[in-house]
């Protein structure tokens, strides 16, 4: 190779290296500036959502989704600057997204249901609820699952799709709730006196509300006698205390007042030939 050809090859190498170096520096500048602009955009969105008093969990996940999406667009733009066919790259991303969506259909369903739960807020942390067939206190509301601590102290995690697709009973949404109990009377007992006695005794139980008043009515009849429905009202925090105190009051009040104990009775007719 003569000196002229060597010099020409050196000039070409320097030219290509210079052009490539400029593109590298430009790509780095695009990345740094793009990341800075993405940070500004995410902060602006979060500030706007915070003014609307959106749940912090929603803010965090919306910020993550926006950040990931804008970073992907930034990478595609930088690759396009280098002359790489970004349409093929975008198609691959779309195909991968579809494949992941099909593979994670259940997970995405839980994600969508979790977003609706957080936005619509049918319940919140600390509420006593029945969801997905599980009754307990809500300890965490996530985007994929809801965590409930049952009354027997068992931590239960339920997929949000199951939570949102079935009925949600929120016992603590209203300021008070009704305690439903029964009292069996003997057929020989004076039901009017028993009803009046239970109204007075149950109303005197601590944390039983005066309004609405205690309901004591005949619910049904069986072979033993009438069955009374005893229904006091109380704040949600005192439900179990009122529940057990009412049961004890029914037993003690009727016994102390001398009401006959309810016992099954049958008439036996003997016929002699």
C-alpha positions in Angstrom: 0.0 0.0 0.0 1.5 3.3 -1.2 1.6 6.4 1.1 -1.2 8.1 -0.8 -3.6 5.2 -0.3 -2.6 5.0 3.4 -3.3 8.7 3.9 -6.7 8.3 2.1 -7.7 5.5 4.4 -6.6 7.4 7.4 -8.6 10.4 6.4 -11.7 8.2 5.9 -11.2 6.6 9.3 -10.9 9.9 10.9 -14.0 11.2 9.1 -16.1 8.2 10.1 -14.8 8.2 13.7 -15.5 11.9 13.9 -19.1 11.5 12.6 -19.7 8.6 14.9 -18.3 10.4 17.8 -20.5 13.4 17.1 -23.5 11.1 17.0 -22.5 9.4 20.2 -22.2 12.8 21.9 -25.5 13.9 20.4 -27.1 10.7 21.6 -25.8 11.3 25.1 -27.0 14.8 25.1 -30.4 13.7 23.8 -30.6 11.1 26.6 -29.6 13.6 29.4 -31.9 16.3 28.1 -34.7 13.8 27.5 -34.5 12.4 30.9 -34.5 15.9 32.4 -37.6 16.7 30.4 -39.3 13.4 31.4 -38.6 14.3 35.0 -40.3 17.7 34.6 -43.3 16.2 32.8 -43.8 13.5 35.5 -43.5 16.1 38.3 -46.1 18.3 36.5 -48.5 15.4 36.2 -48.1 14.4 39.8 -48.6 18.0 41.0 -51.8 18.3 38.9 -53.1 15.0 40.3 -52.2 16.0 43.9 -54.3 19.1 43.5 -57.2 16.8 42.7 -56.5 14.9 45.9 -55.8 11.6 44.1 -54.8 8.6 46.2 -51.0 8.4 46.7 -50.9 4.8 45.3 -52.5 6.0 42.1 -50.0 8.9 41.9 -47.0 6.5 42.3 -48.2 4.1 39.6 -49.3 6.8 37.2 -45.9 8.3 37.5 -44.2 5.0 36.9 -46.3 4.3 33.8 -45.6 7.8 32.3 -41.9 7.4 33.1 -41.6 4.0 31.4 -43.6 5.1 28.3 -41.6 8.3 27.8 -38.3 6.5 28.2 -39.3 3.9 25.6 -40.1 6.8 23.2 -36.8 8.5 24.0 -34.9 5.3 23.2 -36.8 4.8 19.9 -36.0 8.4 19.0 -32.3 8.0 19.7 -32.2 4.8 17.6 -33.9 6.6 14.8 -31.2 9.3 15.0 -28.6 6.6 14.4 -30.5 5.5 11.3 -32.0 2.3 12.8 -35.4 1.4 11.4 -37.6 2.2 14.4 -40.8 1.0 12.8 -39.6 -2.6 13.1 -38.5 -1.9 16.6 -41.9 -0.4 17.5 -43.7 -3.4 15.9 -41.5 -5.8 18.0 -42.4 -3.9 21.2 -46.1 -4.0 20.2 -45.9 -7.7 19.5 -44.1 -8.3 22.8 -46.8 -6.3 24.6 -49.5 -8.4 23.1 -47.7 -11.7 24.0 -47.1 -10.5 27.6 -50.7 -9.3 27.8 -52.0 -12.8 26.8 -49.6 -14.5 29.1 -50.5 -12.3 32.0 -54.2 -11.9 31.4 -55.1 -12.7 35.0 -52.5 -10.4 36.4 -53.6 -7.6 34.1 -57.2 -8.2 35.1 -56.2 -7.8 38.8 -54.3 -4.6 37.8 -57.3 -3.1 36.1 -59.6 -4.1 39.0 -57.1 -2.6 41.5 -57.1 0.7 39.6 -60.9 0.9 39.7 -60.9 0.0 43.5 -58.4 2.8 44.2 -60.2 5.4 42.1 -63.8 4.5 43.1 -62.9 3.7 46.7 -65.7 1.3 47.7 -63.5 0.6 50.8 -60.4 1.9 52.5 -57.7 0.6 54.8 -59.2 -0.1 58.2 -62.7 -0.9 57.0 -64.4 -4.1 58.1 -65.7 -5.7 54.9 -66.8 -8.9 53.2 -65.2 -9.3 49.8 -64.6 -12.4 47.7 -66.3 -14.5 50.4 -63.8 -13.3 53.1 -64.8 -11.2 56.1 -62.2 -9.1 57.9 -60.4 -5.7 58.2 -58.7 -4.3 55.2 -55.0 -3.8 55.9 -53.7 -3.0 52.4 -55.2 -2.0 49.0 -52.7 -2.8 46.3 -53.0 -2.6 42.5 -53.0 -6.4 42.2 -54.4 -7.7 45.4 -56.3 -6.7 48.6 -55.0 -7.8 52.0 -57.5 -8.6 54.7 -57.0 -9.7 58.3 -59.9 -11.9 59.4 -61.4 -11.8 62.9 -59.5 -15.0 63.8 -56.3 -13.2 62.9 -55.5 -14.8 59.6 -53.9 -12.7 56.9 -55.7 -13.3 53.7 -54.7 -11.9 50.2 -57.4 -11.8 47.5 -56.9 -10.9 43.9 -58.5 -7.6 43.0 -60.3 -9.2 40.0 -62.2 -11.5 42.4 -62.8 -8.5 44.8 -64.3 -6.3 42.1 -66.3 -8.9 40.3 -68.3 -9.9 43.4 -70.4 -8.0 45.9 -68.5 -5.8 48.4 -70.1 -5.4 51.8 -68.6 -2.5 53.8 -69.8 -2.7 57.4 -68.0 0.4 58.6 -69.1 2.8 55.8 -72.3 3.7 57.8 -72.0 5.1 61.4 -73.8 2.2 63.0 -75.0 -1.3 62.3 -77.7 -3.7 63.6 -76.9 -6.8 65.7 -79.3 -9.6 64.8 -80.0 -12.2 67.6 -82.8 -14.5 68.5 -84.5 -15.4 71.8 -86.5 -18.7 72.1 -89.6 -18.4 74.4 -91.7 -21.2 75.8 -95.2 -21.6 74.5 -96.5 -20.9 78.0 -94.5 -17.6 78.4 -96.1 -14.2 78.3 -94.5 -13.0 75.1 -95.6 -9.3 75.6 -93.9 -9.1 79.0 -90.8 -10.9 77.6 -90.6 -8.4 74.7 -90.9 -5.4 77.0 -88.4 -6.8 79.4 -85.8 -7.4 76.7 -86.3 -4.0 75.2 -85.5 -2.4 78.5 -82.6 -4.7 79.5 -80.9 -4.6 76.1 -81.2 -0.9 75.8 -79.3 -0.5 79.0 -76.2 -2.5 77.6 -73.2 -0.2 77.2 -72.7 1.2 73.7 -76.2 0.3 72.5 -77.6 3.3 70.7 -80.8 4.9 71.8 -81.7 5.8 68.2 -82.7 3.7 66.4 -84.3 2.0 69.4 -83.9 -1.7 70.2 -86.2 -3.9 68.1 -87.8 -6.9 69.8 -90.5 -8.6 67.8 -91.9 -12.1 67.1 -89.9 -13.5 64.3 -91.3 -17.0 63.9 -92.9 -19.9 65.6 -91.7 -23.5 66.2 -92.8 -26.5 68.3 -91.3 -24.9 71.4 -93.0 -21.6 71.1 -92.5 -18.1 69.7 -89.0 -17.0 68.6 -88.2 -13.3 69.2 -85.9 -11.2 67.0 -83.7 -9.1 69.3 -82.0 -6.3 67.3 -80.0 -3.6 69.1 -78.0 -1.0 67.1 -74.4 0.1 67.9 -71.3 1.7 66.5 -69.2 -0.6 64.4 -66.3 -0.6 66.9 -68.5 -2.1 69.6 -70.3 -4.7 67.4 -68.9 -7.9 69.1 -69.1 -6.4 72.6 -72.9 -5.6 72.1 -73.4 -9.0 70.4 -72.1 -11.1 73.3 -73.6 -8.8 76.0 -77.0 -9.0 74.4 -76.8 -12.8 74.3 -75.9 -12.9 78.0 -78.7 -10.3 78.8 -81.3 -12.4 77.0 -80.4 -15.5 79.1 -80.1 -13.7 82.4 -83.1 -11.4 82.1 -85.6 -14.1 81.2 -84.3 -16.4 83.9 -84.3 -13.8 86.6 -87.9 -12.7 85.7 -89.1 -16.3 86.1 -90.0 -17.1 82.5 -90.4 -20.8 81.9 -87.5 -22.4 80.2 -88.2 -23.3 76.5 -88.4 -27.1 76.2 -89.7 -29.2 73.3 -93.1 -30.7 74.1 -95.1 -33.4 72.4 -98.5 -34.7 73.1 -98.7 -38.5 73.2 -102.1 -40.0 72.7 -102.4 -43.6 73.7 -105.4 -45.4 72.3 -106.5 -48.8 73.8 -108.3 -51.2 71.7 
